[in-house]
Amino acid sequence: MNTPYDVILAPVITEKSMGIMDDGKYTFKVATSANKTEIKDAVEAIFGVKVLSVNIANFDGKVKRQRYKLGRTASYKKAVVTIDTEGGEISYLGEGGKVVKGKNKFKTSIDEFGFGQ
């Protein structure tokens, strides 16, 4: 079984990924064997946020030439994770069937992601 830190390898910090952070979308480089549910569970465990959706894309390595020989760069998988940015109230049934209201226990942004916030 993989730990969450084996699934999420690194954040992807580019101009485009920094631009979509305002919408609650964060981009990560993930393990090539990871699926959407593993990525969702890992992000929720590491950062303490509520994940709404996960989009993944596989990238093949590029062909590079080193003098007379051809080689390839490493292939990787990228995930764009959408989190819940609205910290709404949660209501549930308590003892005696009374409706109890509470605050959302999840964070509304990822502060550990890097600069630019």
Backbone bond lengths (Angstrom), bond angles and torsions (degrees), N, CA, C in turn:
res aa  C-N    CA-C-N  psi(-1)  N-CA   C-N-CA  omega(-1)  CA-C   N-CA-C  phi
1 M - - - 1.452 - - 1.531 109.10 -
2 N 1.302 115.95 133.47 1.454 121.33 -178.67 1.521 110.63 -85.30
3 T 1.318 115.24 144.69 1.454 120.05 172.73 1.524 108.04 -81.28
4 P 1.333 118.43 162.55 1.474 119.72 177.77 1.525 113.00 -59.18
5 Y 1.325 117.02 -28.50 1.455 120.02 -179.03 1.528 111.86 -77.60
6 D 1.340 118.13 -16.59 1.462 121.24 172.87 1.522 111.26 -80.05
7 V 1.333 117.47 -25.62 1.459 121.92 -178.20 1.524 110.48 -82.80
8 I 1.333 117.90 -50.24 1.473 122.90 179.76 1.521 107.71 -88.91
9 L 1.339 117.06 113.87 1.457 120.10 -176.10 1.525 112.66 -91.64
10 A 1.348 117.72 -47.02 1.462 120.44 -176.38 1.522 109.48 -163.37
11 P 1.332 117.25 152.04 1.468 118.63 172.26 1.529 109.85 -77.88
12 V 1.314 115.71 150.14 1.462 121.23 175.60 1.520 106.88 -101.53
13 I 1.325 116.13 115.36 1.462 120.99 -177.11 1.518 108.35 -113.37
14 T 1.329 115.33 100.82 1.456 122.94 176.45 1.528 107.73 -131.87
15 E 1.329 116.84 175.76 1.459 119.40 178.14 1.518 111.58 -63.40
16 K 1.316 116.05 -41.00 1.465 119.77 -179.11 1.529 111.34 -67.61
17 S 1.330 117.55 -42.96 1.463 119.65 -179.31 1.528 111.70 -68.86
18 M 1.318 117.59 -31.85 1.463 120.00 176.58 1.528 110.74 -71.89
19 G 1.327 117.37 -29.79 1.461 121.09 179.35 1.518 113.06 -72.01
20 I 1.322 117.54 -33.34 1.467 119.59 -178.63 1.527 112.53 -88.88
21 M 1.328 117.31 -0.64 1.463 119.91 177.22 1.520 111.94 -65.89
22 D 1.322 117.85 -27.99 1.463 121.06 178.67 1.527 111.43 -65.00
23 D 1.330 116.88 -26.93 1.460 121.96 178.53 1.528 112.39 -85.74
24 G 1.330 117.33 0.63 1.459 120.86 -179.04 1.513 113.12 85.80
25 K 1.344 118.05 22.67 1.458 122.10 -179.91 1.522 108.78 -110.55
26 Y 1.328 116.36 125.33 1.453 122.63 -178.81 1.518 108.69 -121.12
27 T 1.337 116.69 142.36 1.457 122.48 -175.07 1.519 109.90 -111.92
28 F 1.351 115.68 133.11 1.458 122.04 -178.90 1.514 110.30 -132.44
29 K 1.329 116.54 149.31 1.452 121.79 166.84 1.525 105.72 -90.32
30 V 1.335 116.80 126.98 1.465 121.49 -173.30 1.520 109.74 -122.23
31 A 1.331 115.59 169.37 1.457 121.35 178.00 1.523 109.50 -64.76
32 T 1.320 116.94 144.29 1.458 120.75 -176.73 1.523 112.26 -68.70
33 S 1.308 118.28 -20.32 1.464 120.71 -179.74 1.529 112.41 -92.48
34 A 1.321 118.38 -2.41 1.464 121.79 -175.82 1.522 110.95 -78.56
35 N 1.347 115.69 143.93 1.457 120.40 174.72 1.527 109.07 -108.62
36 K 1.343 116.31 -179.35 1.465 120.47 -173.32 1.524 112.56 -64.18
37 T 1.315 118.37 -39.79 1.467 119.93 -178.56 1.521 111.61 -68.97
38 E 1.337 117.41 -37.35 1.464 119.84 176.83 1.526 110.88 -65.45
39 I 1.332 117.09 -39.51 1.465 121.05 179.11 1.519 110.08 -65.92
40 K 1.325 117.39 -43.03 1.466 121.58 179.00 1.525 110.75 -61.03
41 D 1.327 117.33 -47.86 1.460 120.91 -179.96 1.522 111.90 -63.73
42 A 1.339 116.98 -37.30 1.460 120.40 -179.56 1.522 111.88 -67.86
43 V 1.330 117.53 -43.18 1.476 120.48 179.97 1.522 110.10 -66.34
44 E 1.330 117.61 -41.09 1.466 120.09 178.49 1.520 111.07 -64.87
45 A 1.325 117.98 -36.61 1.463 120.94 -179.38 1.527 111.98 -73.28
46 I 1.325 117.69 -41.20 1.464 120.49 -175.38 1.527 111.56 -75.46
47 F 1.332 117.30 -47.51 1.454 120.76 -170.79 1.522 114.33 -101.63
48 G 1.329 119.63 -12.90 1.459 121.70 178.73 1.513 113.69 70.07
49 V 1.330 117.55 38.59 1.460 122.62 179.26 1.522 109.15 -117.85
50 K 1.332 116.93 165.04 1.458 122.85 176.28 1.519 108.38 -96.92
51 V 1.334 117.62 118.26 1.459 122.70 -177.79 1.526 109.11 -90.05
52 L 1.339 116.16 128.20 1.461 121.56 177.55 1.517 112.06 -90.78
53 S 1.345 117.79 -44.65 1.461 120.38 -179.46 1.526 109.98 -152.36
54 V 1.339 114.19 159.15 1.462 121.98 178.53 1.523 108.03 -132.81
55 N 1.318 117.05 127.12 1.464 122.89 173.73 1.518 107.90 -116.38
56 I 1.347 116.68 131.81 1.460 119.78 -178.05 1.516 110.43 -122.33
57 A 1.342 115.64 153.52 1.458 122.22 177.71 1.523 108.47 -143.54
58 N 1.342 115.81 134.76 1.462 122.14 176.05 1.517 109.46 -95.04
59 F 1.323 116.76 137.49 1.449 122.36 178.05 1.528 108.60 -122.93
60 D 1.335 116.36 125.58 1.453 121.09 176.38 1.522 109.29 -80.39
61 G 1.332 115.71 154.72 1.449 120.16 177.81 1.512 111.52 -70.56
62 K 1.311 115.90 148.18 1.461 120.84 179.29 1.531 109.89 -83.61
63 V 1.320 115.50 150.25 1.458 120.69 176.05 1.528 108.23 -81.56
64 K 1.315 115.97 123.95 1.460 122.25 179.25 1.526 109.06 -122.40
65 R 1.303 115.78 151.47 1.457 120.16 -179.20 1.518 108.33 -114.40
66 Q 1.317 115.74 132.12 1.461 122.69 175.95 1.531 106.82 -118.15
67 R 1.263 115.64 95.28 1.462 123.81 -174.90 1.519 111.10 60.16
68 Y 1.330 119.96 -101.48 1.462 121.57 -176.20 1.521 112.93 -102.74
69 K 1.291 118.11 -6.75 1.455 120.83 -174.14 1.521 110.82 -111.21
70 L 1.323 114.81 146.50 1.449 120.75 176.61 1.517 109.54 -98.29
71 G 1.319 115.57 145.06 1.456 121.28 176.76 1.515 109.18 -146.07
72 R 1.315 115.97 179.07 1.465 120.53 179.99 1.527 108.88 -129.30
73 T 1.336 114.98 147.00 1.453 119.48 170.55 1.526 107.92 -79.93
74 A 1.297 117.11 167.13 1.458 121.15 -175.88 1.524 111.22 -71.54
75 S 1.322 116.62 141.89 1.462 120.70 174.32 1.522 108.30 -84.25
76 Y 1.349 116.30 157.04 1.459 120.16 -177.49 1.517 110.13 -151.20
77 K 1.332 115.46 168.39 1.458 122.79 177.24 1.517 108.18 -121.56
78 K 1.341 115.81 136.16 1.462 121.81 -178.97 1.522 108.67 -118.02
79 A 1.328 116.54 140.08 1.458 121.45 179.76 1.519 109.83 -125.33
80 V 1.345 116.14 133.25 1.459 122.24 173.32 1.520 106.58 -106.89
81 V 1.334 115.98 115.33 1.460 122.59 -174.02 1.526 108.69 -106.55
82 T 1.328 116.68 126.05 1.460 122.34 176.50 1.518 108.19 -99.50
83 I 1.347 116.23 125.89 1.462 120.32 -179.16 1.523 109.95 -109.64
84 D 1.333 115.07 164.05 1.460 121.81 178.26 1.520 108.37 -80.80
85 T 1.334 116.93 115.59 1.465 121.04 -177.33 1.517 112.41 -97.76
86 E 1.319 118.09 -3.85 1.455 121.15 178.93 1.524 108.69 -100.69
87 G 1.297 116.40 117.08 1.457 121.64 -179.59 1.514 111.75 -87.16
88 G 1.304 117.25 64.29 1.455 121.69 -175.79 1.516 113.40 -73.82
89 E 1.326 115.18 172.29 1.455 120.59 179.20 1.520 109.68 -85.08
90 I 1.320 115.21 150.85 1.451 122.55 178.10 1.523 107.77 -111.50
91 S 1.316 117.41 133.48 1.459 120.35 175.59 1.528 108.76 -119.79
92 Y 1.317 115.88 139.14 1.454 121.45 -179.60 1.527 108.35 -148.12
93 L 1.315 115.57 166.16 1.463 120.54 -179.85 1.516 109.87 -86.14
94 G 1.322 115.36 127.05 1.453 121.19 178.47 1.518 110.74 -99.54
95 E 1.320 116.06 -155.68 1.464 120.60 179.62 1.513 110.52 -68.32
96 G 1.295 116.33 140.98 1.450 121.27 179.24 1.515 113.68 74.95
97 G 1.318 118.74 11.02 1.453 122.10 178.85 1.513 114.52 77.30
98 K 1.341 117.58 14.57 1.466 120.68 178.57 1.524 110.29 -80.86
99 V 1.315 114.78 144.45 1.460 120.29 177.83 1.524 108.46 -81.84
100 V 1.329 115.68 124.61 1.461 122.49 -179.46 1.518 107.55 -113.02
101 K 1.331 116.52 132.36 1.460 121.61 177.78 1.518 109.61 -104.93
102 G 1.318 115.26 141.41 1.451 121.11 178.55 1.507 110.81 -144.08
103 K 1.315 115.74 171.04 1.463 120.03 178.86 1.520 109.50 -86.40
104 N 1.325 114.79 157.05 1.450 121.59 177.14 1.524 108.21 -67.64
105 K 1.322 117.62 132.57 1.455 120.17 -176.62 1.523 113.41 -87.46
106 F 1.338 117.17 -0.68 1.447 121.04 -179.19 1.527 110.86 -98.53
107 K 1.349 115.99 153.18 1.452 121.40 174.87 1.521 109.46 -77.43
108 T 1.329 116.77 159.35 1.461 120.72 -178.11 1.525 112.64 -103.89
109 S 1.333 118.80 0.97 1.459 121.81 175.33 1.518 108.85 -155.70
110 I 1.322 115.34 163.37 1.457 120.54 177.94 1.523 106.86 -103.31
111 D 1.321 116.34 106.01 1.471 120.84 -178.33 1.522 111.59 -80.13
112 E 1.330 117.21 -27.17 1.456 121.26 -177.07 1.520 112.53 -77.53
113 F 1.323 117.67 -2.88 1.453 121.94 -173.84 1.520 112.18 -66.41
114 G 1.305 118.07 -33.60 1.459 119.97 179.16 1.510 111.35 149.30
115 F 1.305 115.48 -157.05 1.451 121.57 -177.60 1.509 110.62 -83.85
116 G 1.318 116.72 174.97 1.451 121.82 173.27 1.509 114.59 95.32
117 Q 1.325 118.16 11.52 1.461 118.60 -179.92 1.496 110.97 -115.70
